[in-house]
Amino acid sequence: MSERFHVAAPPADGRAVLTGDEARHLARVLRGRVGDHVVLFDGVGTHWPAEITAIGRDRIDLRTAAAVTEPAPAAPPLTLAVALPKGERQQWLVEKLTELGVSRLVPLVTTRGVAQPTAAALQRLGRTVIEACKQCGRDRLLAIGEPATLTTAITDQPAGSLLLLADPRGDACPAAPPAQPVLVLVGPEGGFTAEEIAAAEAAGARRVALARHVLRVETAAIAAAARFA
Amino acid sequence: MSERFHVAAPPADGRAVLTGDEARHLARVLRGRVGDHVVLFDGVGTHWPAEITAIGRDRIDLRTAAAVTEPAPAAPPLTLAVALPKGERQQWLVEKLTELGVSRLVPLVTTRGVAQPTAAALQRLGRTVIEACKQCGRDRLLAIGEPATLTTAITDQPAGSLLLLADPRGDACPAAPPAQPVLVLVGPEGGFTAEEIAAAEAAGARRVALARHVLRVETAAIAAAARFA
């Protein structure tokens, strides 16, 4: 697989430009040269084979070949609404959900949550998504939604979705990806409160256990992704 | 859940002793006091509620209540044979496989593997297993086997096992945990060689894709664990 780079704007007239982090990565880390072949992707499902035509200080110009559109995923979209863990566990989570093909991650605002999803943190996570897409060959970025409460996360979901709440005391989890869109709610380390669980159940969510033991936040989210994405 | 500690030797006559890392963790990190209640587990399926009776320099004495035996897992055992990634990705992998209930991890010796499973590295991983068991409430340790080639990993598996080799170009993966023991082979970042794949297929392994995109080593192993453990 050729090295892949994310373009903010799609190529026009067979020409594209890399700037910012992506230009630095190609020029300084990978030591790209004029004539080298790479792949550009737009983050919404299309990529282009490309050849470097000029390397500037903070900008790389490329000539692109015909667009290739990534087939739409066969499975219905999986959204994970997660009370994000702190620090590197948060980065890990986002990297793994991207690799595994999750459509959307919603940072969940909960009573016992520890990590405040600040704008700076969300920007860092966006960068992690791009890095993971470059690495795993995914052309559509994992979307990171606005921080939401449990109730908002549920009401934002398309009608007819399967709504699951990860709970070590819940029922056995469906083994196969279902035919409709899925939302999985994953609480913070201290768990959802009884009120939060009651509200989610009143809104139609089912409590399901993803494993026999107590999972860390990121493990529960990754396990749900591996089963349903 | 009470704080949990691993005992190398099971309690005798209602008394147990913690030494080494476990004694230090309880005395110095958690500042345990005489009279505090904890849980001891032996790593092979049994735990005991216990009360601290004395705290020495490198030793803690405890009085134990009746043993509680963890029910045997409902699912047949899952073994993952993995060309281990380096550094913290290796620790992460072991933590997650422990949480998710994998029975055994075999470090796989492959042509393109990067991490040499040294004795010191395996000892560190053993410590990670104990930490994860303490945290997730698991009473049986994840077993870490001797480093093995792909062929040895297959022949060590019980007869009648389902043998799967993770391959992005493989068939769709079975969705549900099968009824027999499972071995999943996960290659290094550069992939198995054609010879390794041919040898595994000749020994009865099926190539299966765990996701639509190219997974990192630890992601593939965790995805297999989430589906089959």
Chai-1 contact restraints between the chains, C-beta under 6 A:
chainA,res_idxA,chainB,res_idxB,connection_type,confidence,min_distance_angstrom,max_distance_angstrom,comment,restraint_id
A,K96,B,T219,contact,1.0,0.0,6.0,A-B,restraint_1
A,E99,B,L215,contact,1.0,0.0,6.0,A-B,restraint_2
A,E99,B,T219,contact,1.0,0.0,6.0,A-B,restraint_3
A,L100,B,A211,contact,1.0,0.0,6.0,A-B,restraint_4
A,G101,B,A211,contact,1.0,0.0,6.0,A-B,restraint_5
A,G101,B,R212,contact,1.0,0.0,6.0,A-B,restraint_6
A,C136,B,H213,contact,1.0,0.0,6.0,A-B,restraint_7
A,C136,B,V214,contact,1.0,0.0,6.0,A-B,restraint_8
A,G137,B,H213,contact,1.0,0.0,6.0,A-B,restraint_9
A,G137,B,V214,contact,1.0,0.0,6.0,A-B,restraint_10
A,R138,B,H213,contact,1.0,0.0,6.0,A-B,restraint_11
A,A175,B,A175,contact,1.0,0.0,6.0,A-B,restraint_12
A,A175,B,A176,contact,1.0,0.0,6.0,A-B,restraint_13
A,A176,B,A175,contact,1.0,0.0,6.0,A-B,restraint_14
A,A211,B,L100,contact,1.0,0.0,6.0,A-B,restraint_15
A,A211,B,G101,contact,1.0,0.0,6.0,A-B,restraint_16
A,R212,B,G101,contact,1.0,0.0,6.0,A-B,restraint_17
A,H213,B,C136,contact,1.0,0.0,6.0,A-B,restraint_18
A,H213,B,G137,contact,1.0,0.0,6.0,A-B,restraint_19
A,H213,B,R138,contact,1.0,0.0,6.0,A-B,restraint_20
A,V214,B,C136,contact,1.0,0.0,6.0,A-B,restraint_21
A,V214,B,G137,contact,1.0,0.0,6.0,A-B,restraint_22
A,L215,B,E99,contact,1.0,0.0,6.0,A-B,restraint_23
A,T219,B,K96,contact,1.0,0.0,6.0,A-B,restraint_24
A,T219,B,E99,contact,1.0,0.0,6.0,A-B,restraint_25
A,I222,B,I222,contact,1.0,0.0,6.0,A-B,restraint_26
A,A223,B,A226,contact,1.0,0.0,6.0,A-B,restraint_27
A,A226,B,A223,contact,1.0,0.0,6.0,A-B,restraint_28
A,A226,B,A226,contact,1.0,0.0,6.0,A-B,restraint_29
A,A226,B,R227,contact,1.0,0.0,6.0,A-B,restraint_30
A,R227,B,A226,contact,1.0,0.0,6.0,A-B,restraint_31
